[in-house]
């Protein structure tokens, strides 16, 4: 079984012996002990190291450390402490010599106190185990609230909506490190960079102030404090932070920052208080315990700091920095056992005397006592332990801490019973760990002050909205808070302009058709119009769906009814009054009038992609006959103009003229050619072939420059159809010829309106005869 602490070669780390060639040391037995450690049989290794120590005239520091590590790995922490103390009496323990003890105690906390499965020393993705927050992230940050900024994880302050539709705090977007949207990764548009970011979203800003007035005010104080801190005005910054904490005392991130500010101001006791509150609020947040440990260490309370470092290692096993800090503090606590005392040359364990020097009322022992008990009690569950570990002896308060004790030959140092008794007899540190005693004086189950509850247990602490899903009274939000200032109805597909105002998408587009300025503040939106970045505001959409679902459903129903009405082309066909159009013939359009911008956009939105083309009429507004056009492509210009590529689809007759939102509409019926059979069909086919031949000869006889112009605009003359009656509008070559012949619109309209293919052929033949005679020779 591979151990947690290894050398680069993968072997179990072994402390160097002080005198490898000393009399009494058996290299073969030491090698067996090493093999036992590699195999996970740490109790066997302990026995070998103990027997080797008993054969020495003076204890060997390296051998004591090897035995201590094996005891720790076996889960026998109380005995391990004695061995570490023996090594410390022979020379100061260095932090790098204590990783096994730190990891063993942390593992015990992880499994028994935190109830978290898994092992220490793992290197999972993200640096932590599943369900645990990563270092530097508060557990509340794992699932941001609807009204939280995804960058700072706090309530949105001065909410600013990007081109992509996602909303963040304005100051977060102004951070130089933010290169794009944190949600969709879209880069800022040139317009956004030109404006140095967008303006505050007016509607969302007012909504947040209304729904969360206290938290919004606290967030304002918080940010002011950050700005003052950045300018090194620390006292005023602390005042702002304190004002914010008074408003929202359960904000983990806020408490964390105020504790860090106290640290910078060297107010370590206040930093400890904030960090302690933070640990109660966020018991599984590694940073909270690390911050508390640092504050305690700076305040000179190393015994308590050590406990927090152990919790940090338990929560985040692969954090090397935290492990080293724990080892450093633990090293200092071991040193405190022997400081200010001149140590004589250590005596042989059998001669007594050494153990008495280890028995000091030191913070180390009181700090580690509950942890060693937990570790000892869980020794059989230790991942390192293969063989059954030795039982922990009963603690006897009748033992005098300062009396000499007999050493057992098997241990080579003071007995584990002696140290355990010392631990039981020591008083609890002021304000620190407490222990309960039963009537007979034996130590009862210990519950450390920083014991953490399991993640699934109910937390008795009442947290503010900052720490969880924000709630507000249902009657606080009404549809009037989210109403478009243009249509005076609930927002539908809300979009935010760069100037911070919000409108329904369709309302804004209609306004920009007439004027490239914001309808409210009149700021020029030419760049916004050019980019056509009309992305819906996701936060606004979510608020509408979650809190005004019924009103939104009604608003959506009205919109769908309008779209259904617009898509019924028989009852209300939009009419573009411009030029003649013919079936199968391309008709490119340059659209610049606001009314036709709206008309083209609606034809695209409804999905029909069709509208009618008619020529103007002085009396009726437009002619009684026209051609339906199908949109194939639309290209927009920065100023809102567009080029629309269309092609003729079918002819129609106007039954009723009308108007809608500035453009013409019509009730129509489609025209179809009347089919003939028998002799009439034979005559029709003969006429068809004759007129086609005549048309082809006319086109062939044209000058090259004229043919080039016709070919560039209309293409080649379509081929002759085998069945000229297959299409309800007749063969395509007739409409191609009608489009290129030099005829006035009224004459073309007359032929377009014909439902007899024979009459149309006769009319075309007359025109061909006329233009052929008029052509100069």
PyMOL commands that set and color helices and strands:
alter all, ss='L'
color gray80, all
select helices_A, chain A and resi 27-39+42-54+61-73+77-90+95-97+99-113+125-127+139-142+170-173+190-194+202-211+213-230+234-247+252-264+268-281+286-298+302-315+320-338+349-351+354-358+363-377+379-381+416-425+465-467+474-476+479-482+505-514+526-531+538-547+549-567+594-605+678-700+704-714+732-740+745-753+757-774
alter helices_A, ss='H'
color red, helices_A
select strands_A, chain A and resi 159-161+167-169+494-496+502-504+573-577+589-591+610-614+616-617+621-622+625-636+642-660+663-670
alter strands_A, ss='S'
color yellow, strands_A
deselect
rebuild
show_as cartoon
